Amino acid sequence: MLKSFGVSLLSGGLDSSTVTAYAKTRIDNLTSLTFLYGQTHSKEVECARTISSNMGIQHKLIDVSFLREVAWYSALTNPNEFSIPAGRGDDEIGLGIPISYVPMRNTIFLSLASSYLESQILHAIEVDRLDTSQIKAYIFMAPNEIDYSGYPDCRPEFYEQFSNILKVGSKLSSQYEIQISIETPIIHKSKAQIVKMAVELNVPLHHTWSCYMGTKEPCGECDSCILRSNGFREAGIIDPLITGTGI
């Protein structure tokens, strides 16, 4: 009997929550992974924990707060030194790479997610004696090449290249011929399409948090808030966080 193993990188935001809900419909053994990497606030971590509980899936919080020591050139890891871009127009977002970019963050996250998933599956093979021919492995992520802030690690070609790394650099692939598939189901979707997908998948939107700030209410000025607002408006759906019915 085919058994699928998967991890979904869950930040607590709209996009990753939608992808995690999608992954739940496809994976037998799913774990949501949240990284504590020294970001400006921990509110999104709390949201990820709540969302995972709401969806009934296992949640794993991984502390990589050392990342702020190496990826220090970012407003998300070093807010005292660099200001988060705010109030940018639609014509400005996506032009150039803003200071909110965290150097090599997705490369590091993918490596850690791959290590966690490979450990799970190797244990299933070598300890639990699961038939390798019946195993499928997936990593789910929520990059988007349309409504994004210009980050180079949100493009399809980045994930294609990383898939090749996993193919040649893992025991799972080299010895057992099990390829970890990197799934990016919203990479070509507009933010409005993502909002509609979230509604269809019953994502608890009132528990999601997209804002770069950890304030009580979304700031409404950062790139993430602007993109989220545009998406809900274009989808014709009211954002529960703006109406005061959210967290």
C-alpha positions as a printed Julia matrix, in Angstrom:
247×3 Matrix{Float64}:
   0.0    0.0     0.0
   1.38   3.38   -1.05
   2.39   5.62    1.87
   3.21   9.29    1.4
   5.43  11.3     3.74
   5.55  15.05    3.61
   6.5   18.25    5.34
   4.92  21.62    4.72
   6.79  24.79    5.59
   4.29  26.82    7.57
   5.04  30.42    8.55
   1.5   31.16    9.71
   0.77  33.41    6.75
  -1.97  33.19    4.14
   0.14  31.49    1.47
   1.84  28.81    3.59
  -1.41  28.04    5.42
  -3.17  27.5     2.1
  -0.39  25.23    0.85
  -0.42  23.28    4.12
  -4.18  22.75    3.85
  -3.64  21.55    0.28
  -0.87  19.2     1.4
  -3.18  17.7     4.0
  -5.48  16.52    1.22
  -2.61  14.61   -0.43
  -0.3   13.3     2.28
  -0.76  10.38    4.71
   1.98  11.41    7.13
   2.21  15.22    7.13
   4.2   17.46    9.45
   4.13  21.24    9.36
   7.52  22.83    9.99
   7.92  26.32   11.39
  11.31  27.96   11.72
  12.16  30.36   14.51
  14.95  32.21   12.74
  15.28  35.44   14.66
  12.5   37.19   12.78
  11.23  40.51   14.11
   8.33  38.97   16.02
   7.01  35.59   17.13
   3.35  36.21   16.33
   3.53  34.2    13.13
   4.99  31.28   15.09
   2.0   31.32   17.41
  -0.3   31.46   14.39
   1.43  28.46   12.78
   0.97  26.43   15.95
  -2.73  27.34   16.13
  -3.3   26.63   12.43
  -1.65  23.21   12.67
  -3.83  22.33   15.64
  -6.91  23.55   13.78
  -6.03  21.37   10.79
  -5.25  18.38   12.97
  -1.68  17.88   11.77
   1.59  17.43   13.61
   3.55  20.66   14.11
   7.3   20.94   14.59
   8.94  24.21   15.68
  12.63  24.32   14.79
  14.82  26.92   16.47
  17.35  28.3    13.99
  17.62  31.69   15.67
  21.34  31.63   14.93
  20.33  32.6    11.39
  20.08  36.24   12.44
  23.81  36.09   13.16
  24.71  34.96    9.65
  21.83  36.42    7.61
  22.03  39.75    9.4
  21.62  41.93    6.33
  17.83  42.02    6.44
  15.09  44.09    8.03
  13.46  40.87    9.22
  16.47  39.68   11.21
  18.03  43.04   12.06
  15.17  45.55   12.47
  17.22  47.88   14.66
  19.59  48.49   11.78
  17.29  48.28    8.76
  13.7   49.48    8.36
  11.01  47.3     6.82
   9.84  48.82    3.5
   6.43  50.42    3.93
   3.92  52.29    1.82
   5.3   51.06   -1.49
   2.97  51.2    -4.47
   2.07  48.21   -6.62
   4.48  49.47   -9.28
   7.35  49.45   -6.78
   6.79  46.02   -5.22
   8.73  43.42   -7.18
  11.21  45.93   -8.64
  14.59  45.0    -7.23
  15.17  42.96   -4.1
  14.11  44.81   -0.92
  15.88  44.83    2.43
  13.2   42.45    3.78
  14.94  39.68    1.82
  16.76  37.31    4.22
  19.98  36.07    2.56
  19.68  32.42    1.5
  16.7   31.81    3.8
  14.79  29.45    1.53
  17.96  27.54    0.68
  18.56  26.95    4.38
  14.92  26.13    5.11
  14.77  23.64    2.25
  17.95  21.94    3.45
  16.58  21.59    6.97
  13.18  20.4     5.76
  14.87  17.83    3.53
  16.97  16.58    6.43
  13.93  16.22    8.67
  11.91  14.43    6.02
  14.76  12.14    4.98
  15.3   11.15    8.62
  11.63  10.22    8.94
  11.67   8.09    5.84
  15.02   6.4     6.47
  13.7    5.35    9.88
  10.55   3.99    8.23
  12.69   1.98    5.81
  15.55   0.79    7.98
  13.78   0.38   11.34
  10.11  -0.13   10.52
  10.99  -2.1     7.35
   8.6   -0.25    5.08
   8.73  -1.33    1.45
  10.67   1.33   -0.48
   8.55   0.79   -3.58
   5.53   2.02   -1.64
   7.01   5.3    -0.37
   6.54   8.8    -1.78
   8.22  11.9    -0.34
   7.17  15.54   -0.62
   8.16  18.98    0.59
   5.47  21.63    0.24
   6.37  25.32    0.08
   4.49  28.5    -0.72
   6.66  30.65   -3.02
   4.87  32.82   -5.54
   6.37  34.4    -8.65
   3.48  36.77   -9.34
   2.57  38.62   -6.15
   5.9   38.69   -4.38
   8.45  41.27   -3.24
  11.19  40.44   -5.72
  12.85  37.63   -3.77
  15.05  35.49   -6.06
  14.3   32.31   -4.09
  10.61  32.5    -4.97
  11.12  31.62   -8.63
  10.44  28.22  -10.26
  14.02  27.84  -11.48
  15.32  27.97   -7.91
  13.19  24.98   -6.9
  14.09  23.07  -10.06
  17.77  23.44   -9.21
  17.27  22.44   -5.59
  15.4   19.32   -6.69
  18.55  18.28   -8.56
  20.59  18.77   -5.38
  18.28  16.41   -3.5
  18.52  13.88   -6.29
  22.31  13.63   -6.15
  22.95  14.51   -2.52
  20.62  12.35   -0.44
  20.84   8.76    0.75
  17.12   8.44    0.06
  17.7    9.01   -3.64
  21.16   7.51   -4.03
  20.5    4.23   -2.22
  16.75   3.76   -2.24
  15.85   5.64   -5.46
  13.19   7.69   -3.67
  13.16  11.24   -4.97
  11.91  14.01   -2.69
   9.48  16.08   -4.72
   9.34  19.81   -4.0
   5.74  20.93   -4.44
   4.97  24.62   -5.0
   1.22  24.59   -5.76
   0.65  28.36   -5.69
   3.78  29.52   -7.47
   1.85  30.63  -10.59
  -1.28  31.87   -8.8
  -2.28  35.47   -8.15
  -2.95  36.52   -4.58
  -6.68  36.63   -5.37
  -6.54  33.03   -6.61
  -4.72  32.04   -3.42
  -7.41  33.66   -1.28
 -10.13  31.76   -3.16
  -8.16  28.53   -2.82
  -7.83  29.13    0.93
 -11.59  29.53    1.25
 -12.21  26.34   -0.74
  -9.81  24.43    1.54
 -11.39  25.87    4.71
  -8.18  27.52    5.85
  -8.77  29.29    9.2
  -8.05  32.71    7.71
  -8.75  34.47   11.01
  -5.68  32.72   12.46
  -3.29  33.59    9.61
  -0.84  36.47    9.92
   0.9   38.06    6.95
   2.18  41.36    8.37
   5.92  41.83    8.9
   5.12  43.55   12.19
   4.0   41.87   15.41
   1.44  44.51   16.36
  -2.1   43.76   17.53
  -3.52  44.64   14.12
  -1.83  44.36   10.7
   0.16  47.51    9.87
  -1.39  47.78    6.42
   1.77  49.39    5.06
   4.39  46.65    4.56
   4.65  44.8     1.24
   3.06  41.68    2.71
   0.03  43.6     4.03
  -0.41  45.4     0.72
  -0.26  42.19   -1.3
  -2.68  40.46    1.06
  -5.11  43.38    0.94
  -5.02  43.46   -2.85
  -5.68  39.72   -2.98
  -8.74  39.8    -0.74
 -10.13  42.82   -2.56
  -9.67  41.29   -6.01
 -11.17  38.01   -4.8
 -14.21  39.84   -3.46
 -13.7   38.33   -0.01
 -13.5   40.18    3.3
 -10.28  39.67    5.24
 -11.29  38.61    8.78
  -8.21  40.32   10.24
  -9.3   43.7     8.92
 -12.9   43.36   10.09
 -11.77  42.74   13.66
 -12.97  39.15   13.77
  -9.48  37.7    13.62
  -6.9   37.06   16.27
